[in-house]
């Protein structure tokens, strides 16, 4: 649904874990072609893709460490830096809408 004012558009985008910024285990905004690729090229079922997008992506998938930003920010593991940077950048973009 398209809303006229940008504040409401931001609310709508933020309510959906697959179209917003990366969260703990959700990927954030992705190209729809990724779904088709996973099904046709990687042989994943729709339920496998759903499980991947809702439980293995986001901060957890980017870091390979955790879905908890507090743990990532306090970690000395170099893999913890990327999710924090992406999340901060995406949050800034969302606030600017």
PyMOL commands that set and color helices and strands:
alter all, ss='L'
color gray80, all
select helices_A, chain A and resi 6-14+33-40+46-55+58-63+69-74+79-95
alter helices_A, ss='H'
color red, helices_A
deselect
rebuild
show_as cartoon
